Structure formats: C-alpha cells, structure tokens
Amino acid sequence: MASPEQPPQPLLFLIGDTGGGHRSAAAAVAQALERALPGRFVPVIWDPLRGPDVARPLRWFAGLYGPCIRLTPWLWWLFWRTSDSPRVLAAVRHTIMAPVYGSVARAAESCRPALIVAFHPMTADPAVRARDRGGVLPPVVTVITDLITAHLSWRDAPVDRVVVPSEEMAARCAKDDAEPDRFVPLGLPVAAEFCQPPLDEAERKELKRELGVQGDFLVVLTGGAEGSGGLRRRAAAILRQVDNVDVAVICGRNRSLKRRVARMAGRSGGGRLTAHGFVGNMPDWLRCADVVVGKAGPGTIAEATCCGAPLVLTSYVPGQEKGNAQFVTGAGAGVFAPRPRQLAAEIGRLRRDPDALAAMRAASVRVSRPRAAADIARFLAGMSGEQLGRDTGRDLLPTLIAD
C-alpha cells in the first residue's frame, strides 16, 4: 500500500465508449495494477470522445459507431479505410476529432498523471500533445485493443511504447516504424474473472444449473456491447434446425434486441431461449458454454479463449475485425459461419461430434493470453517508475489471475 511519504500515483487511462472493448481493457489493467500493487496507483479512466466535457457534435458523432456497424457496416468500412492514410487521418484529427485534444489536455492538467495510457486510437496523438505541453513530461503508452489489424491511428502517434496483442502485429507495425522496439507484444487485457482455469464437463454442467439452464448443451450468442451481428435471426435459425440445445442471447446495451428476443422466447416456449441485457456475470456464461457464437470482436475472442470456449464466428466489422476470424479459424479454435442456416448446421454438427468440440476447446485454450492484463500492469508500473523485480513479477502473476 502507499505510505504517507509515497502517495498513490495517478495514471490517466484514455478510452472511447465506441463499443465496450476500450473501457473493458482499461478496467482490466486497472484491476491488475491494484492486485499487484494495492494502493500504489489511482487510474483515472477518461473518455474524451463522449465524456461530459466534450462538445455535443463530437458526442453525437462518436455515438454513431454502434448503429453504424449494426445497420450500415459498409459505411464504417469506408470511413475506416479512407482514414487509414496520413493525409486523411490528419484532416479527421483537425476537424471532427479536434475537441479530443482539449479534453485530454484538461484531464492531464487536472490529475497530473505519472503515466498516460491510450486505450482508443483517437486518444494517442492528443495524449502526446498533452504530454509535450505540460511542464512535467510523463510517458505515454498506447495499448492496442484490436487483435490482428491495427489502423494507422493506433501506430503513428509518437508515444513512448505501444503494447500490441501479438508478436505478429508487433512485426507488422515495426515495418512502418523507425523505432521497432517501441512495440511490445503483451496480449489483449481481459478481467481476471475470465482468466480462471477452464472447467471440465461436470463443472460446466453445475454452473449451467446455477444460471438456470436446464439442458446439457448451451449456445451463448453475444454481439459485444452493441449487441450487433443479427443475433435474433441467428437464434431463430438454431431453434428451428437444432434440437436439444439451449440458447442464451446476451444483448449488451441493445434494448431493442433484448425486447425482440424476449418476445421470440415467449412464443417458442419450452425455456430453450433466454434474453439477457448487459450482464455482470459474463465470465460464468462463457465458462459454461458449449459453444460461443458472435461477431469477431477482439474482446469477445480474448474473453472466450481465456474461458476455453469454442467459437462460431458469424460476422466481423469491416476493416479492423476482418483478420480476427481468420486468426480463430486458422488456430482451430472456431469456425466461420456467416449465414444463419450455416450457423445452425455448424451447431448441429458440433452437438453430434464431441471430439471435434473438444479439439476446438483445446485450441481455444492454446491461443488464449490469460496473463495479458497482469503483464501489461507490470509493464506500466515499470514505465511509471514503479519497477518490479523479475522474481517479484513472477510471484505476482498467479495472484493477478486468481479470484
């Protein structure tokens, strides 16, 4: 714990509530820091895109991300692809995203952080600007929360270090950078609750009963925080084509989707289908699931693999998520089934083939990075001046991923 002579050090964590992954990653690292060094740091999680001090036009624009990826994904791809060039990205930063710079500067001035960490691509360059304007120059670190493909906005800001989720992304990013050692492959951080050892069959069955699931085969459908990916149609296809499976649809903050799935559950009867909003026990659902179905979001993949869950991916956000599906299928941890009928056929096949399901579960465990949040926490502590010795770090890692 911090002593009177050594007060807690503030850390500024910059996020954007465009989807839930940026906030979840920041919260996971904050949790890991507190477990490693209780009371030594005070992470301040700040949203300069949709926070209370942000101009209304920017809040409105950032809020379009969820509806855009659900309803017009091609439009999001067009923006993502066009802005993945220095000239267009500079224009975006100086127009639409200009208020972000002022918000980050005010947050840095207010909390005087020992370290600034950007968990959203549009906050990295404003973090560097805030650092350079201040009298004290804290290090700036970017933590990339995309899994395979990194947009230019993640890579081009002159931060001190960039934490990337894999060696492969580090190598690709280093090709375009004069300082390749800036990129540190530590994984994608998820909360400790997702990082317990995978359950065996008997333990999964017991947890299903605790969650109110009566059947022996559970399919969990999730579309991330936005509830995207056509979950209602996919749930309906599974119910029509596959017998003896229970389906739980996690709708996130998509209230309209939850209402529609709940009505469908009422009409179908039998209790096979349940609708849930933004749940606080998502680790339990993933840990007991026989199959997890959803879009190829980086957070969903990282959480599901840490829980050892087989994946059936149905869609991806064009641009940053395209490579995620290839990563999962290439590792043998899941399959890609974009059409509802294909999805139902895959669920039926896995229901009948326990050996194939077990192989996918084992592959899911192999590609997981349950120590990512702990490793990133230790790295950030070192960047802020709180050096952890090698032996101390080894001793702390089991604690960070335990209850």
C-alpha positions in Angstrom: 0.0 0.0 0.0 1.1 3.6 -0.5 2.7 5.3 2.5 2.3 8.9 3.7 5.7 9.6 2.2 4.6 7.9 -1.1 1.1 8.9 -2.1 -0.7 7.0 -4.8 0.4 7.9 -8.3 -2.4 9.0 -10.7 -2.5 7.3 -14.1 -4.6 8.7 -16.9 -6.4 6.0 -18.9 -7.9 7.3 -22.1 -10.8 5.4 -23.7 -13.7 5.9 -26.0 -17.1 4.3 -25.4 -17.5 3.3 -29.0 -18.2 -0.3 -28.3 -17.3 -1.8 -24.9 -13.8 -3.1 -25.6 -11.8 0.0 -24.8 -13.3 0.6 -21.4 -13.1 -3.2 -20.6 -9.4 -3.3 -21.4 -8.7 -0.2 -19.3 -10.7 -1.6 -16.4 -8.9 -5.0 -16.6 -5.5 -3.3 -16.4 -6.6 -1.1 -13.5 -7.8 -4.2 -11.7 -4.4 -5.9 -12.3 -2.5 -2.9 -11.1 -4.5 -2.9 -7.9 -4.0 -6.6 -7.3 -0.2 -6.3 -7.9 0.4 -3.1 -6.0 -2.5 -2.2 -3.8 -3.0 1.5 -3.2 0.1 2.5 -5.3 -1.8 3.8 -8.3 -5.1 5.7 -8.9 -6.1 5.0 -12.5 -8.4 7.7 -13.9 -10.5 6.4 -16.7 -11.4 9.3 -19.0 -13.5 9.3 -22.2 -12.6 12.4 -24.3 -14.9 11.3 -27.1 -18.2 11.0 -25.2 -17.4 12.4 -21.8 -19.3 15.2 -20.0 -16.9 18.0 -21.1 -17.0 17.0 -24.8 -18.8 19.1 -27.4 -22.2 17.8 -28.4 -21.4 17.3 -32.1 -18.5 15.0 -31.2 -20.5 13.0 -28.7 -23.2 12.6 -31.4 -20.6 11.5 -34.0 -18.9 9.0 -31.6 -22.3 7.6 -30.7 -22.9 6.7 -34.3 -20.4 3.8 -34.1 -22.8 1.3 -32.7 -25.7 2.0 -35.1 -23.3 2.2 -38.0 -21.7 -1.2 -37.5 -25.1 -2.8 -37.0 -27.0 -1.1 -39.8 -24.5 0.2 -42.4 -21.2 -1.6 -41.9 -20.1 -0.7 -45.4 -20.2 3.0 -44.3 -18.0 2.3 -41.3 -15.6 0.4 -43.6 -15.4 3.4 -46.0 -14.5 5.7 -43.1 -12.0 3.3 -41.6 -10.3 2.6 -44.9 -10.2 6.2 -46.1 -8.8 7.5 -42.8 -6.1 4.8 -42.8 -3.8 7.3 -44.6 -1.7 10.1 -43.1 -3.4 12.9 -45.0 -7.0 11.9 -44.3 -6.2 11.0 -40.7 -4.6 14.4 -40.1 -7.8 16.0 -41.5 -10.0 13.9 -39.3 -7.9 14.9 -36.2 -8.0 18.6 -37.0 -11.8 18.7 -37.7 -14.1 16.1 -36.2 -11.7 14.9 -33.5 -10.3 18.4 -32.7 -12.2 18.6 -29.3 -10.5 15.4 -28.1 -7.2 17.4 -27.8 -8.7 19.9 -25.4 -10.5 17.2 -23.3 -7.2 15.2 -22.9 -5.2 18.3 -22.0 -7.7 19.3 -19.3 -7.7 15.8 -17.9 -3.9 15.7 -17.8 -3.8 19.1 -16.2 -6.3 18.1 -13.6 -4.8 14.8 -12.4 -1.1 15.3 -13.2 -0.5 11.7 -14.1 2.7 9.7 -13.7 1.7 7.9 -17.0 -0.8 8.4 -19.8 -2.2 5.3 -21.4 -4.3 5.5 -24.6 -6.8 2.6 -25.0 -8.5 4.2 -28.0 -6.7 5.0 -31.3 -8.1 8.6 -31.4 -6.7 9.4 -28.0 -3.0 8.5 -28.6 -2.0 11.7 -30.5 -3.9 14.0 -28.1 -2.1 12.3 -25.3 1.3 13.1 -26.8 0.2 16.7 -27.4 -0.9 17.0 -23.7 2.4 15.5 -22.6 4.5 17.9 -24.7 2.6 20.9 -23.5 2.9 20.2 -19.8 5.8 21.1 -17.6 6.4 17.5 -16.4 6.6 15.0 -19.2 5.0 11.7 -18.2 5.5 8.7 -20.5 2.7 7.9 -23.0 1.8 4.3 -23.8 -0.7 3.0 -26.3 -2.5 -0.3 -25.6 -3.9 -1.6 -28.9 -7.3 -3.2 -28.3 -7.7 -4.6 -31.9 -6.5 -8.1 -32.3 -4.9 -8.5 -35.7 -5.2 -5.4 -37.8 -4.1 -2.0 -36.4 -5.4 1.2 -38.0 -2.8 3.9 -38.7 -4.3 6.0 -35.8 -3.0 3.3 -33.4 0.5 3.4 -34.8 1.6 6.8 -35.9 1.5 8.9 -32.7 5.0 9.4 -31.3 4.2 7.7 -28.0 7.0 6.1 -25.9 5.7 2.5 -26.2 2.9 0.6 -28.0 1.5 -2.5 -26.3 0.3 -4.9 -29.0 -1.6 -8.2 -28.7 0.8 -10.5 -30.5 4.2 -11.0 -32.0 2.7 -10.9 -35.5 1.2 -7.5 -35.0 4.4 -6.2 -33.5 6.4 -7.4 -36.5 3.9 -5.7 -38.9 3.8 -2.5 -37.0 7.6 -2.4 -36.8 8.0 -2.5 -40.6 6.5 1.0 -40.8 8.3 2.5 -37.8 11.8 3.9 -37.4 11.9 2.5 -33.8 10.7 -1.1 -34.0 11.5 -1.7 -30.3 8.6 0.6 -29.4 6.2 -2.3 -30.0 5.8 -4.6 -27.0 3.7 -7.8 -27.5 1.9 -8.5 -24.2 -1.5 -9.6 -25.3 -5.1 -8.2 -25.1 -6.1 -7.5 -21.5 -9.2 -9.0 -20.0 -10.5 -9.0 -16.5 -9.2 -11.6 -14.0 -12.7 -13.2 -13.7 -12.3 -14.5 -17.3 -8.8 -16.0 -16.6 -9.6 -18.9 -14.3 -8.6 -22.4 -15.5 -11.2 -23.8 -17.9 -13.9 -26.0 -16.4 -14.4 -29.7 -17.0 -17.6 -31.1 -18.2 -19.1 -31.8 -14.8 -18.2 -28.3 -13.6 -19.7 -26.7 -16.7 -22.9 -28.7 -16.1 -23.1 -27.5 -12.5 -22.6 -23.9 -13.5 -25.3 -24.2 -16.1 -27.8 -25.2 -13.4 -26.8 -22.2 -11.3 -27.5 -20.0 -14.3 -30.9 -21.6 -14.8 -30.0 -23.6 -17.9 -31.8 -26.9 -17.8 -30.4 -28.6 -20.9 -26.9 -30.2 -21.4 -25.8 -28.2 -24.4 -25.6 -24.4 -24.2 -25.1 -22.0 -27.0 -24.3 -18.4 -26.0 -24.9 -15.7 -28.6 -23.1 -12.4 -28.0 -22.7 -9.3 -30.1 -20.4 -7.3 -27.8 -21.6 -4.2 -26.0 -23.7 -3.1 -29.0 -25.5 -6.4 -29.5 -24.6 -6.4 -33.2 -24.4 -9.3 -35.6 -28.0 -10.2 -36.3 -28.4 -12.2 -33.1 -32.2 -12.6 -33.3 -32.2 -14.2 -36.7 -29.3 -16.5 -35.7 -31.0 -17.6 -32.5 -34.2 -18.3 -34.5 -32.3 -20.5 -37.0 -30.7 -22.5 -34.2 -34.0 -23.1 -32.5 -35.6 -24.2 -35.8 -32.9 -26.5 -37.0 -31.2 -28.0 -33.9 -32.9 -30.0 -31.2 -31.8 -30.4 -27.6 -29.8 -27.1 -27.3 -30.4 -24.1 -25.1 -29.7 -20.7 -26.5 -28.8 -17.6 -24.3 -28.6 -14.3 -26.2 -26.5 -11.6 -24.5 -27.8 -8.4 -26.0 -25.5 -5.9 -24.3 -26.9 -2.4 -24.2 -29.1 -3.1 -27.3 -32.5 -2.8 -25.5 -34.5 -3.2 -28.7 -32.8 -6.5 -29.4 -33.5 -7.8 -25.9 -37.2 -7.0 -26.3 -37.4 -8.8 -29.6 -35.5 -11.8 -28.4 -37.7 -12.0 -25.3 -40.9 -11.9 -27.4 -39.5 -14.7 -29.5 -38.6 -16.7 -26.4 -42.2 -16.3 -25.2 -43.6 -17.5 -28.5 -41.2 -20.5 -28.8 -41.9 -21.8 -25.2 -40.1 -24.6 -23.5 -37.5 -22.3 -21.9 -34.8 -23.1 -24.6 -34.3 -19.4 -25.4 -33.4 -16.7 -22.9 -32.7 -13.0 -23.5 -30.2 -11.0 -21.3 -29.1 -7.4 -21.4 -25.7 -6.2 -20.2 -24.8 -9.0 -17.7 -22.4 -8.7 -14.8 -21.6 -12.4 -14.8 -20.4 -12.8 -18.4 -17.4 -14.9 -17.3 -19.9 -17.5 -16.0 -21.8 -17.7 -19.3 -18.6 -18.1 -21.3 -17.1 -20.6 -19.0 -20.1 -23.0 -19.1 -20.9 -22.5 -22.7 -20.5 -25.4 -25.1 -20.3 -23.0 -28.0 -20.0 -19.2 -28.1 -21.5 -17.5 -31.2 -20.8 -13.9 -32.2 -19.1 -11.4 -34.3 -15.3 -11.5 -34.5 -14.8 -8.7 -31.9 -11.4 -8.7 -30.2 -12.8 -8.5 -26.7 -15.2 -11.4 -27.3 -12.4 -13.6 -28.8 -10.0 -12.8 -26.0 -12.5 -13.4 -23.2 -13.9 -16.6 -24.8 -10.5 -18.1 -25.4 -9.4 -17.3 -21.8 -12.5 -19.3 -20.7 -11.6 -22.1 -23.1 -14.8 -21.8 -25.1 -15.1 -23.0 -28.8 -16.2 -20.2 -31.1 -18.5 -19.9 -34.1 -18.0 -16.5 -35.7 -20.8 -15.1 -37.8 -19.6 -11.6 -38.9 -17.0 -9.0 -38.4 -16.8 -5.2 -38.5 -15.2 -4.4 -41.9 -11.7 -3.2 -41.5 -10.3 -3.8 -38.1 -12.0 -7.2 -37.4 -11.6 -9.0 -40.8 -8.4 -10.7 -39.7 -9.8 -11.9 -36.4 -12.0 -14.6 -38.0 -9.0 -15.9 -39.9 -6.9 -16.0 -36.8 -9.5 -18.0 -34.9 -10.2 -20.5 -37.7 -6.6 -20.9 -38.5 -5.8 -21.8 -34.9 -8.6 -24.4 -34.9 -10.4 -22.6 -32.0 -13.5 -21.9 -34.1 -15.3 -21.8 -37.4 -16.8 -19.0 -39.5 -20.5 -19.4 -40.4 -21.8 -16.1 -41.8 -25.3 -17.2 -42.7 -27.9 -18.3 -40.2 -28.5 -21.6 -41.9 -24.7 -22.3 -41.9 -24.6 -21.4 -38.3 -27.4 -23.8 -37.3 -25.7 -26.6 -39.4 -22.4 -26.0 -37.5 -24.1 -26.1 -34.1 -25.8 -29.3 -35.1 -22.5 -30.8 -36.2 -20.7 -29.9 -33.0 -23.6 -31.1 -31.0 -23.2 -34.5 -32.6 -19.4 -34.6 -32.6 -18.0 -34.2 -29.0 -14.4 -35.0 -30.3 -14.5 -32.0 -32.7 -15.9 -29.8 -29.9 -13.1 -30.9 -27.5 -10.5 -30.2 -30.1 -11.8 -26.7 -30.6 -11.9 -26.1 -26.9 -8.3 -27.2 -26.5 -7.2 -24.9 -29.4 -9.1 -22.1 -27.8 -7.1 -22.5 -24.6 -3.8 -22.6 -26.5 -4.4 -19.2 -28.2 -5.6 -17.5 -25.0 -3.5 -14.9 -23.2 -4.8 -15.0 -19.6 -1.7 -13.2 -18.2 -2.1 -10.2 -20.6 -3.6 -7.8 -18.1 -1.0 -8.8 -15.4 1.9 -8.4 -17.8 0.6 -5.0 -19.0 0.1 -3.9 -15.5 3.7 -4.8 -14.6 5.0 -3.1 -17.7 3.1 0.1 -17.0 4.3 0.1 -13.4 7.8 0.0 -14.7 7.1 2.8 -17.2 5.8 5.0 -14.4 8.9 4.4 -12.3 7.5 1.6 -10.1 10.0 -1.0 -11.2 9.0 -4.6 -10.3 11.9 -7.1 -10.0 11.8 -10.1 -12.2 11.2 -12.5 -9.2 8.5 -10.3 -7.7 6.7 -10.1 -11.1 6.7 -13.9 -11.3 5.3 -14.2 -7.8 2.6 -11.6 -8.6 1.3 -13.2 -11.8 -0.7 -16.0 -10.2 -2.3 -13.5 -7.8 -3.4 -11.3 -10.7 -5.4 -14.0 -12.4 -6.9 -15.5 -9.3 -10.1 -14.6 -7.6 
